[in-house]
């Protein structure tokens, strides 16, 4: 049976043979936010289906390819679409791209997502800097045998989102006159949207936004020693705060704010 390390090596070698090298930042682009990958210069686009051991994204609004090149003058490897536990993938599969990003030389990962706003000060279209997270999925990608070569048995999550990166991201928002929100992202497994009662619970325990991604990738990134910056696009108000929820609204809102989002991400990458 092929081990995780062997799978990572096969995928990494494949990407290196495609010309991917000297990468600084891995970008994970969520629902409706993948257009940032179209801004990459001198781009090499590689469909997930071609990469050894990569899953394939099945969610609307996810292009399903890696894009390598320069963004704001920095070498990046961008995921246009991510994988989710609710699609039936194991968390090893969900977080496999993060392992590959580490193996290919990334020192940092920038994660983005579409999220439901729980904080009553949020409105659809806001961008939220993720300051911390709560894992409410009921699972953890590090369960099982630990390979010390990939990270410690007990990963420290005290600063899951890099403090220096948070400071820089705030400074960039000020320079752009962007009304950036901040808050805690709480991850559920999905694929159902949360109930109004669950949203009340989220608010009580300190969550500001909810979603069905990001948490596993950030855990693995910290385990691997990568610095993390996270940004949510608040695409809707959570259950009980608006009449109903649907994915079409998520995609529509991200389309509406995409230019602001892309500008902010590019300027932040330039400043990091």
N, C-alpha and C positions, 0 to 999 in steps of 0.2 A: 504494500500500500504506500502511496506517495505521501510523505510527511508534509506538514505545513511549510517547513523550511525549504523543502524541495520545490513545492508549488511556487513559493515566493521567488526562488531563484530562476525557475523556468520563465515566469512572467517578466521578471526583471531583465533577463538576458534577451528575451524577445523584444522588449521595448528599447533596450540599448542598441540592438541590431537595426531598429527602425530610426535610430538617430537621437533617441532621448538620452540626454546626459547633463551633468552639472545643474541639476534642478535645485532651486532654493525653496520654493513654496508649492505645496500641494493644495489645490482648490477643490472643494466639494460643493457643487452648485445644486441647490434644491429645486423643487417644483416651480417652474416658470422663471427661474433665475439663470438658466443655462446660457442665455445670450451673452453673458460676460465672456464665455469661451470664444465667441465670434470676434471678440476684440483682440485676441491673441495674435501677435505679429509673427511672421515667418512660421506659420502654424503647420504642424504635422498632426492630422486627425486620425485616430486609430479606433475603429469600432470595438466595443467590448467583446463582441463575438469572436474576434480574431485573436484575442489575448489569452494565452493558456491559463485555465482555471479561473478566469473572470466570469462572474455571473452576468446576466443580461437584464437591464432595467425594463420593467413592464408597465411603468406608470406614465399616464398622459402628462406631457410637459417635460419629459426627460428624454433627451436626444439619444443617450446611450453610446457615448464615445469619450475617449480621452483626447485632449488637445494639448500638445506640447509646443512651447514657443516662448516669446517674450511678452510680458504685460507690464507696462510702466517701466520698461527697461530691465525687468527681473525675469529670470528663467522660471517658468511655472509649468506644472502638469495639472491640467484642469479636468475634473470629472463633470461632463455635461449629463447629469442624472446620476442618482445614487441607488443603492439597493436597500431594501427594507426587510425587517424581520417578518412583517405581515405578508410579504409576498411568498413566504414559505422557505426563504433562505435561512440557513444557520447563521448565527452571529459571526462565526469564522468567515463565512462568505461575505456577509455584510461589511465586515471590517478588513477584508483582504486587501482592498486598494490602499488602505492606510499603511499596511505592512509593506506593500510594494513601494509606496512613496518613501518610506524610511530607507528601504534597501537601495533605492536608486539615488539617494543622497539628499532628500529634502531635510531641512532643519525645522520646518514649520508647516502647519496645516491651517488653512482658513476654511471654516465650515459655515455654510449658509443654509437657511431653511425657510419654508413658509410655515407660519405658526398662527395659532388662534390666540387672540389677546384676552387675557384674564384680568389684568390690571385695568381698573375702570378709567384710568387716565389715558389709555391707549385708544387709538382710532385706526381703522383699516387704512393701510398705506404707510404707517409708521415703520421706521427701521429701529430695531432694538439690539443694542450691544449686549451680548450674553455675558453676564458677570459670574454666573455659577449655574449648576444644573442639579436636578433631582432625578434619579433613575427610578421611575415607577413602572418599568416594563415587566418587572418580576424575574428578569434574567440578567446575566452579566457575561460579556464576551470573554472574560478571563477564567471562567469556570473550567476546570479540567486540569490536566498536567501543565506545569509551567516550564517553559524553556528559558533558562536564565540568560541565554545569549540574546533573547528578544526583549527581556525586561524582568523586573523583580516579581517575586511571588505575590507580594502585597504592594500594589501600586499606590503611591501617595496622590490623593486627589485634592489636597488642600488648596492648590491653585490650578485647578483644571484649565482655566483660561488665563493665559500669561499676563501678569500684572503690568509689565512694561508695555506689552501690546495694547492692553486696555487704555493705558495713559495716552499712547500715540493715537489710537483710534478716536479718543475724545478730542484731542487737539486738532485732528483733521476735520472732525465734524464742526468745530468752532470756526475753523478757517473757511469752511464752505457755507457757513451760516445754516447748517443743517440741524433741525430740532431732533437730535438723536435721543431715543429713549434708552433706558437700561433696565435689565431685570434678569430674573432667574427663569431658565427654561426647564420645563418638566416634561420628561419623555414618557409616553404611553406606548404600548405595543401596537395599537390599531388592529385592524383597519377601520373599526367603527369610530366615529367621533365620540367625544366624551359626553356623558349625560350632564344635565344641569346640576345634579347632586355631586357628581365628581368634580365639576368646576368649582363649586362651593368649597369642596375639600382642598383643591389646589390653592385657592386664595388663602384659606386658613393656614396651610402649611408653608406659605411663602412663595408660591409660584406666580410668575407674571405672565407667562405664555406657555402654551402646550403644543406638542407636536408628536410625530411618530417616527422621528429619525434622530440623528446627531449624537445622542447620548452614547450609543455603542462606539461610534467612531472616535469620540473624544476620550473615552476610557482607554481605548487601544492606543491612541496617539500619546496619551500621558504614559502609559506602560512602556511605549517605545522610546520615550525621551524627547518627543517632538513638542515644540511650542505650539499653542493653539490660540486662535482668535475666532470668535463666533459671532455671527450677525443673523438675526431673524427678521424676516419681512412679515409684519403683522397683517395678514390677509383678510381676516374676519374677526368678529367678536365671538368668543367661545359660547358653548351651549348655555341657554338660559339668558343670554345677553342680547340675542337677536332671534328672529322668528325661526329660522332653520339654517342648516349648514350644507354646503355642497362644494365639490372639487372645482366646478366651473368658476365659482367666485374666487377661489384661491388663485387660479391661473389669471383671471381677469385683473385682479388687484396687482399681481406681480407685473403684468404688462403695463399697467398704469404708472407704476413707480420705477420701471426698469432703468430709465435714464439716470434718475437720482441714485439708484442702487449702484449702477455701473460706475458712475463718476466717483462715488464715495469709495468703492472698493479699489479702484485704480489709484486714487490719491493716497489711500491708506497703504497699499502695497509699496508705493513709491517712498513713503515715509518710514516704513518699518526697517 
